[in-house]
Structure formats: C-alpha cells, structure tokens
C-alpha cells in the first residue's frame, strides 16, 4: 500500500507497509547478463522501494515499483543501448546539487538533489524544487520513471538566466557573511560564565561543561521605542498595501510589527514595546507566546496564586499591587523594561500558571539581529531574577532549563564555546 502524503506542497513518498503480494509477469533488466529476467515482488520498504526475487534463482534485488528497468510487457521496453544510456545519466545524479526533471501531478518540474540516502539501498534522492526551499520535495529512487535528465522535459535555462542567478546568489552570500560577521562582533562584547568548581559536586558531572553568555547587557545597549502611540493617519504612507482603517483593525502585536518596520529607520530603534493582554486563560495555563520576543510589566488579575513555569522550574510571582476592590495583583519585582523575560522563538515553553482571568503586559518586538542573539544563538534564553538571587537558563525548544544562584557562577573564557552563528 503506497501513501502519497501531500501537506503544504511537501511530498513524502513513503511505503512503510510490508504488503507481501507476489506479482506475476514482471521482468527486470539484469545488467549482469544484459537481459530481461522474470521476477516477483517479495517485500516492501520505505521510499516506494520493493524487494524482488528472480524466478528460478535465490538472487534478490531492490528497486522502486516504477523503475525503468521493471516491466510487465517485454514488447514495449527500451533497447539495451537505451538502457545503458539511462543508467549512465541516472548514476551521475546520485550526489547533492545535481539537477533532474520530475513528473508530478501531470506536470514536469525542475528539481535539485538536496541529499542522498542509503539506509535501504544506495541511490535514494531527496529532491526539492530548484531554487525553492519551501516548495515540493520528496524521496525518489534514481531508477524511477518519474525522473528525467535535467532540462529534457522542462524549459532550457538560458546563459543570461544562469548569470542572473549567479549574481543573485553572490549578493545573498555577501549579505549572509555580513550578518555572520555582525554576530561575531557582538559575541566579542558578551561575557561568558561558568559554574564555580566548588559547586560542581551539587550538580551532575556534566556541569563542568556548562557555559553561557550573559546577553542582558547587550539587550540593555539597544534602543527601545516604548512610545505606545499608534502611527498617525498623517504619517500613513499612501503606498502602503493596506488602508489606515485596516491598520487600526489589526491586533496590538501586528500593529507593533508595523511600527517596528516603519519607525526604526527614522529613530534608530532596534525594538518596540506594545501594550497587550491575555484573557483566554484556559486550565490555569497562559503561555508567554512566541508572538512577542520579551515581556515586562506583567500584571495578573483576580488570582489567588501565580507562578512562572519553564520545564520543571517554577517561580512564585510577587504581589506587586492591589486592585480597587483590594484583590491581589501578581507580577514580578525583578522584571522591568531593562530586564524583561525573554521567551522562545520556536515554542511556548515559558508560561504562567494561575487561576486569574486576565494578564496585562508590555510585549517587546525586536529586529532580526537582537532577536537572534538574545533568543536563538544559544539553546536557551538567559533571564535574570536579581531580587530572587539567580539567573535562569530557559529552555527555548530542546535546550536545558537551569537556575543558577549568582554566587555559584563566575566569569570565564572558553575558546570552544561559541554562539550558534548561521
């Protein structure tokens, strides 16, 4: 049974069912003897691969069910010369960056080999659309009839187009290198910390390999636009892709993004802050959603308790004020505009556990560079709780969550610890 699963143009060709169903009148071209030999299917594998056995022989082989070397009709097959021509070009594309044409849903597409797999049999190609990392992709064996030699089924790419692509790629690579250089320059300004040796006995032996950059001073060097005013109608660009009325109908977060794009070029801001709230608290769970990059001025209403949680670690919120009806308002004395909570960019790993029904906060939106340094370049975010007396590494997707009292850490150097610069 073959499953062709298509989701957002992502095509997985995976046959994971061992449907042992012998098929008669199948023939496979055997290069060992340069002839077609009768065979039958004995087993199925992923990637549309099947194992076959030659009739009157113990010899088996694996190929895809639409192999150009597999047929049911010996009167309609390629000649031996044509078979070898097919083999030659197909063998050559079994490496990354080679290009082929692929037939899918009635059309031919230009594809490129992203990588090659050999877990079942050598020659399984992971193909993706040429110059389109987000388009259709999937696994195909090199013998599949759905493959054709590059540009034999699709339009030929002109020399001019190739030159344009080359110039575009060079420009992109230059920008990527400039971004990497910028990250490395920022890294030089960061202080690295480790756990003091006298405290290693408190932790697992791996603690000796734990290091982290304190990114808070870098954040504090950035410029935050905390003017909560909306973009005025007078300042609204006539070239904008939406009307001013449509802008007013956006969520607070969406308005913040537009402000981040619109105003930094004028004021030199790296970030903007936006007033927002959560009222859809379900089952005492309110994640600090990844829509925002950081949070401060957090206030939790109509609650008898409130805790900040990340993995196993939980931090009791402080009673920071009282409402007009003398109910507690929870928040954090530690957290401020200069020391916000940095959450994850990938998943809602940090959340507030409370029986309250409303949380207000100021959410921070950042430019790509500070967002990457503060939230992506280490497998955790670094959050400070100076009044409570510790720094907290917060899991951002698959990293550790570890609280470290300030007296247990010290500044250090380690040439092998680097930010994950892409």
C-alpha positions as CSV (number, residue, x, y, z in Angstrom):
1,X,0.0,0.0,0.0
2,X,1.6,3.3,-1.1
3,X,1.0,6.5,0.8
4,X,1.5,9.8,-1.0
5,X,1.1,12.4,1.7
6,X,0.9,16.0,0.5
7,X,0.9,18.8,3.0
8,X,1.8,22.4,2.1
9,X,3.4,21.1,-1.1
10,X,5.7,18.8,0.9
11,X,5.5,15.4,-0.7
12,X,6.6,12.3,1.2
13,X,6.8,9.1,-0.7
14,X,7.0,6.5,2.0
15,X,5.8,2.9,1.7
16,X,6.0,1.5,5.2
17,X,3.7,-1.5,4.8
18,X,5.2,-4.9,4.2
19,X,2.5,-6.0,1.8
20,X,3.9,-9.3,0.5
21,X,1.8,-9.7,-2.6
22,X,3.5,-11.8,-5.3
23,X,3.0,-10.3,-8.8
24,X,3.3,-12.4,-11.9
25,X,4.7,-11.4,-15.3
26,X,7.2,-8.9,-14.0
27,X,10.6,-8.6,-15.7
28,X,13.7,-6.7,-14.6
29,X,16.7,-5.9,-16.8
30,X,19.7,-7.6,-15.3
31,X,23.0,-5.8,-16.2
32,X,25.0,-8.8,-15.2
33,X,23.6,-10.8,-18.2
34,X,22.3,-7.9,-20.3
35,X,18.8,-9.3,-20.5
36,X,15.3,-9.1,-19.0
37,X,14.6,-11.8,-16.4
38,X,11.3,-12.7,-14.8
39,X,10.9,-11.8,-11.2
40,X,8.3,-11.3,-8.5
41,X,7.8,-9.0,-5.5
42,X,8.5,-10.3,-2.0
43,X,8.7,-7.3,0.3
44,X,8.1,-3.6,0.5
45,X,10.2,-0.8,2.0
46,X,10.0,3.0,2.5
47,X,10.6,5.4,-0.3
48,X,8.4,3.4,-2.8
49,X,11.0,0.6,-2.8
50,X,10.3,-3.1,-3.1
51,X,12.4,-6.2,-2.9
52,X,12.1,-8.6,-5.8
53,X,13.3,-12.2,-6.4
54,X,14.4,-13.6,-9.8
55,X,12.4,-16.6,-10.8
56,X,14.4,-19.9,-10.5
57,X,17.1,-18.1,-8.6
58,X,17.9,-17.1,-5.0
59,X,19.1,-13.7,-6.2
60,X,17.1,-10.7,-5.0
61,X,17.3,-7.0,-5.7
62,X,15.6,-3.8,-4.6
63,X,14.2,-1.1,-6.8
64,X,11.2,1.3,-7.0
65,X,7.9,0.0,-8.4
66,X,8.1,2.4,-11.3
67,X,11.7,1.6,-12.3
68,X,12.7,2.0,-15.9
69,X,14.2,-1.5,-15.6
70,X,11.0,-3.1,-14.5
71,X,8.2,-4.1,-16.9
72,X,5.2,-6.3,-17.5
73,X,5.4,-6.1,-21.3
74,X,8.6,-7.3,-23.0
75,X,7.3,-6.0,-26.3
76,X,7.5,-2.4,-25.1
77,X,10.9,-2.0,-23.5
78,X,14.0,0.1,-24.1
79,X,16.8,-1.4,-26.2
80,X,19.9,-2.5,-24.4
81,X,21.7,0.6,-25.7
82,X,18.9,2.9,-24.4
83,X,19.0,1.1,-21.1
84,X,22.7,1.8,-20.7
85,X,22.2,5.5,-21.7
86,X,19.5,5.7,-18.9
87,X,21.9,4.1,-16.4
88,X,24.7,6.5,-17.2
89,X,22.9,9.7,-16.5
90,X,21.0,8.3,-13.5
91,X,24.2,7.2,-11.8
92,X,25.7,10.6,-12.3
93,X,22.8,12.4,-10.4
94,X,23.3,10.5,-7.2
95,X,25.0,13.4,-5.4
96,X,23.9,16.6,-3.8
97,X,23.2,19.7,-6.0
98,X,22.7,17.6,-9.2
99,X,19.6,18.6,-11.2
100,X,16.8,16.5,-12.7
101,X,13.3,16.9,-14.1
102,X,10.5,15.3,-12.1
103,X,7.0,14.4,-13.2
104,X,4.3,15.1,-10.5
105,X,0.5,15.5,-10.8
106,X,0.6,15.8,-14.6
107,X,3.5,18.4,-14.8
108,X,7.2,18.4,-15.1
109,X,9.3,20.3,-12.5
110,X,12.9,21.3,-12.3
111,X,14.4,19.7,-9.2
112,X,17.7,19.5,-7.4
113,X,19.2,16.8,-5.2
114,X,19.3,18.1,-1.6
115,X,20.9,14.9,-0.2
116,X,21.3,11.2,-0.9
117,X,20.1,8.4,1.4
118,X,21.4,4.9,1.5
119,X,19.6,3.4,4.6
120,X,17.6,0.9,2.4
121,X,19.6,1.0,-0.8
122,X,22.1,3.5,-2.3
123,X,20.7,5.9,-4.7
124,X,17.6,7.3,-3.0
125,X,17.5,11.0,-3.7
126,X,15.8,13.7,-1.6
127,X,14.7,16.1,-4.2
128,X,13.5,19.7,-3.8
129,X,12.3,22.2,-6.3
130,X,15.1,24.1,-7.9
131,X,15.7,27.4,-6.2
132,X,12.7,27.0,-3.9
133,X,13.4,25.7,-0.4
134,X,9.8,25.9,0.6
135,X,8.3,24.1,-2.4
136,X,7.6,20.5,-3.2
137,X,10.1,17.9,-2.1
138,X,10.3,14.1,-1.5
139,X,12.3,10.9,-1.8
140,X,12.7,9.2,-5.1
141,X,14.9,6.2,-6.2
142,X,17.3,7.0,-9.1
143,X,15.6,4.4,-11.3
144,X,12.1,6.0,-11.1
145,X,10.4,6.7,-14.4
146,X,9.2,10.0,-12.9
147,X,12.8,11.3,-13.3
148,X,14.2,12.6,-16.5
149,X,17.5,14.1,-17.4
150,X,17.7,17.7,-16.5
151,X,16.1,20.2,-18.9
152,X,14.8,17.4,-21.2
153,X,11.2,17.8,-20.0
154,X,11.4,21.4,-18.8
155,X,12.5,24.6,-20.5
156,X,16.2,25.1,-21.0
157,X,17.8,27.7,-18.8
158,X,19.5,30.4,-20.8
159,X,23.0,31.6,-20.1
160,X,21.6,35.0,-19.2
161,X,19.3,33.5,-16.6
162,X,22.2,31.5,-15.1
163,X,24.2,34.6,-14.9
164,X,21.4,36.4,-13.1
165,X,21.1,33.5,-10.7
166,X,24.8,33.6,-10.0
167,X,24.8,37.4,-9.3
168,X,21.7,37.0,-7.1
169,X,23.4,34.1,-5.1
170,X,26.6,36.1,-4.7
171,X,24.6,39.0,-3.3
172,X,22.8,36.8,-0.9
173,X,26.0,35.1,0.2
174,X,27.5,38.5,0.8
175,X,24.6,39.5,3.0
176,X,24.8,36.2,4.9
177,X,28.5,36.8,5.5
178,X,27.9,40.4,6.7
179,X,25.3,39.1,9.1
180,X,27.7,36.4,10.4
181,X,30.4,39.0,10.8
182,X,28.0,41.2,12.7
183,X,27.1,38.3,15.1
184,X,30.7,37.6,15.7
185,X,31.4,41.2,16.6
186,X,28.5,41.2,19.0
187,X,29.8,38.0,20.5
188,X,33.1,39.7,21.3
189,X,31.3,42.0,23.6
190,X,29.5,39.3,25.6
191,X,30.7,37.9,28.9
192,X,30.9,34.2,29.3
193,X,30.0,32.4,32.6
194,X,30.5,29.0,34.1
195,X,29.7,27.3,37.4
196,X,32.4,27.7,40.1
197,X,34.3,24.4,40.7
198,X,33.4,24.4,44.4
199,X,29.7,23.9,43.4
200,X,30.2,21.1,40.8
201,X,29.5,18.5,43.5
202,X,25.9,19.8,43.8
203,X,25.2,19.0,40.1
204,X,25.7,16.2,37.6
205,X,29.3,15.6,36.3
206,X,28.3,17.3,33.1
207,X,28.1,20.7,34.9
208,X,31.8,21.2,34.2
209,X,30.8,21.6,30.5
210,X,28.0,24.2,31.2
211,X,28.8,27.7,29.9
212,X,26.5,30.6,28.9
213,X,26.8,34.1,27.5
214,X,25.0,36.7,29.6
215,X,23.1,38.5,26.9
216,X,21.3,41.0,29.2
217,X,24.0,43.8,28.9
218,X,23.7,43.5,25.1
219,X,19.9,43.9,25.3
220,X,20.4,47.0,27.6
221,X,22.6,48.6,24.9
222,X,19.8,48.5,22.4
223,X,17.2,51.3,21.8
224,X,13.6,50.5,22.7
225,X,10.8,52.6,21.3
226,X,8.3,52.5,24.2
227,X,6.1,55.1,22.8
228,X,2.7,53.3,22.7
229,X,1.1,55.8,20.3
230,X,-0.3,54.4,17.0
231,X,1.1,55.5,13.7
232,X,-0.9,58.7,12.9
233,X,-3.1,58.9,9.9
234,X,-1.0,61.9,8.7
235,X,2.1,59.7,8.8
236,X,0.4,56.7,7.0
237,X,2.1,56.1,3.7
238,X,-0.1,56.4,0.6
239,X,2.0,53.5,-0.8
240,X,1.0,51.1,2.0
241,X,-0.6,47.8,0.9
242,X,-3.4,48.3,3.4
243,X,-5.7,51.3,4.3
244,X,-5.3,53.1,7.5
245,X,-8.7,51.7,8.7
246,X,-7.3,48.2,8.0
247,X,-4.3,49.0,10.1
248,X,-6.5,50.1,13.0
249,X,-8.3,46.8,12.9
250,X,-5.1,44.8,13.3
251,X,-4.1,43.1,16.6
252,X,-1.8,45.0,19.0
253,X,1.0,42.7,18.1
254,X,0.5,43.2,14.3
255,X,0.4,47.0,14.9
256,X,3.7,46.6,16.8
257,X,5.4,44.9,13.9
258,X,4.3,47.6,11.5
259,X,5.7,50.2,13.9
260,X,9.0,48.2,14.2
261,X,9.3,48.3,10.4
262,X,8.1,51.9,10.0
263,X,9.9,53.8,12.8
264,X,13.4,52.3,13.4
265,X,14.7,53.8,10.1
266,X,13.6,57.3,11.4
267,X,14.6,57.0,15.1
268,X,17.3,54.3,15.2
269,X,15.2,51.9,17.3
270,X,16.0,48.2,17.5
271,X,12.8,47.3,19.3
272,X,9.3,48.4,20.1
273,X,7.1,47.7,23.0
274,X,3.3,47.1,22.8
275,X,0.6,47.0,25.5
276,X,-1.4,43.8,25.3
277,X,-3.3,41.3,27.4
278,X,-4.3,37.7,27.7
279,X,-7.9,36.9,28.7
280,X,-8.2,33.4,27.2
281,X,-6.5,31.7,30.1
282,X,-7.5,28.0,30.0
283,X,-6.9,25.4,32.6
284,X,-4.7,27.8,34.6
285,X,-2.3,27.9,31.6
286,X,-1.2,31.2,30.0
287,X,1.9,30.8,27.7
288,X,4.2,33.8,27.1
289,X,3.5,33.3,23.4
290,X,6.2,33.5,20.8
291,X,4.4,36.3,19.0
292,X,6.4,38.6,21.3
293,X,10.2,38.4,21.9
294,X,10.2,39.6,25.5
295,X,7.7,40.6,28.3
296,X,7.7,43.1,31.1
297,X,5.2,45.0,33.3
298,X,3.3,41.7,33.7
299,X,0.2,42.1,35.9
300,X,-2.1,39.1,36.8
301,X,-5.6,39.9,38.0
302,X,-8.3,38.2,40.0
303,X,-5.9,35.4,41.1
304,X,-5.1,33.7,44.4
305,X,-1.8,32.5,43.1
306,X,0.5,32.9,40.0
307,X,3.7,31.1,39.0
308,X,6.1,31.4,36.1
309,X,7.0,27.9,34.8
310,X,9.6,26.6,32.4
311,X,10.0,22.8,32.3
312,X,10.4,21.6,35.9
313,X,11.3,25.1,37.3
314,X,8.6,27.3,38.8
315,X,9.0,30.8,40.2
316,X,6.4,32.3,42.5
317,X,5.1,35.6,41.3
318,X,5.2,38.6,43.7
319,X,2.2,40.6,44.9
320,X,3.0,43.9,43.3
321,X,-0.2,45.8,44.0
322,X,-3.8,45.6,44.9
323,X,-6.9,46.4,42.9
324,X,-9.5,48.9,43.9
325,X,-11.6,46.1,45.4
326,X,-8.5,45.0,47.4
327,X,-7.6,41.9,45.4
328,X,-4.0,41.0,44.8
329,X,-2.3,41.9,41.6
330,X,0.6,39.5,40.9
331,X,3.7,40.2,38.9
332,X,7.5,40.4,39.2
333,X,9.6,42.9,41.1
334,X,12.6,41.5,39.2
335,X,11.2,42.1,35.7
336,X,11.3,45.5,34.1
337,X,11.8,47.3,30.8
338,X,15.6,47.0,31.4
339,X,15.3,43.3,32.4
340,X,12.4,41.6,30.6
341,X,11.6,37.9,30.3
342,X,12.9,36.5,27.0
343,X,10.8,33.7,25.7
344,X,11.3,31.2,22.9
345,X,11.0,31.9,19.2
346,X,10.1,28.3,18.4
347,X,7.6,27.1,21.0
348,X,5.6,28.3,24.0
349,X,8.0,26.8,26.6
350,X,7.5,29.6,29.2
351,X,4.1,30.1,30.8
352,X,2.2,31.4,33.7
353,X,0.3,29.0,35.9
354,X,-2.5,31.0,37.6
355,X,-6.2,30.9,38.5
356,X,-6.5,34.5,37.4
357,X,-8.6,35.6,34.4
358,X,-6.6,38.4,33.0
359,X,-2.9,39.2,32.3
360,X,-1.7,42.5,31.0
361,X,1.8,43.1,29.9
362,X,4.2,45.1,27.7
363,X,5.4,42.9,24.9
364,X,8.7,43.6,23.1
365,X,9.2,43.1,19.3
366,X,12.8,43.1,18.0
367,X,14.7,43.5,14.8
368,X,16.2,40.2,13.5
369,X,19.7,40.7,14.8
370,X,18.9,41.2,18.5
371,X,16.2,38.5,18.3
372,X,18.8,36.1,17.1
373,X,21.4,37.0,19.6
374,X,19.1,37.0,22.6
375,X,16.8,34.1,21.7
376,X,18.4,31.8,19.0
377,X,22.2,31.8,19.3
378,X,22.1,29.6,22.5
379,X,19.8,26.7,23.2
380,X,18.2,28.7,25.9
381,X,17.3,32.3,26.8
382,X,19.1,33.9,29.8
383,X,16.7,35.6,32.3
384,X,17.7,37.4,35.4
385,X,15.9,37.5,38.8
386,X,18.3,39.7,40.8
387,X,16.0,40.2,43.8
388,X,15.4,36.5,44.0
389,X,19.1,35.9,43.5
390,X,19.6,33.8,40.5
391,X,19.9,33.7,36.7
392,X,17.7,31.2,34.8
393,X,18.5,29.4,31.6
394,X,15.1,28.8,30.0
395,X,14.5,26.1,27.5
396,X,13.6,27.5,24.1
397,X,12.9,24.3,22.3
398,X,15.2,21.4,23.2
399,X,17.8,23.0,25.5
400,X,18.1,22.9,29.3
401,X,16.3,24.8,31.9
402,X,18.7,25.5,34.8
403,X,18.6,28.1,37.6
404,X,22.0,29.2,38.9
405,X,22.3,31.4,42.1
406,X,24.6,34.3,41.4
407,X,27.1,33.2,44.0
408,X,27.7,29.9,42.1
409,X,28.7,31.5,38.8
410,X,31.8,33.3,37.6
411,X,33.1,35.0,34.5
412,X,35.4,32.8,32.4
413,X,36.9,32.2,29.0
414,X,36.5,29.2,26.8
415,X,37.5,29.3,23.1
416,X,35.4,26.3,22.3
417,X,32.1,27.8,23.4
418,X,30.6,29.9,20.6
419,X,27.3,31.3,19.7
420,X,25.4,29.3,17.1
421,X,26.0,31.6,14.2
422,X,24.2,30.7,10.9
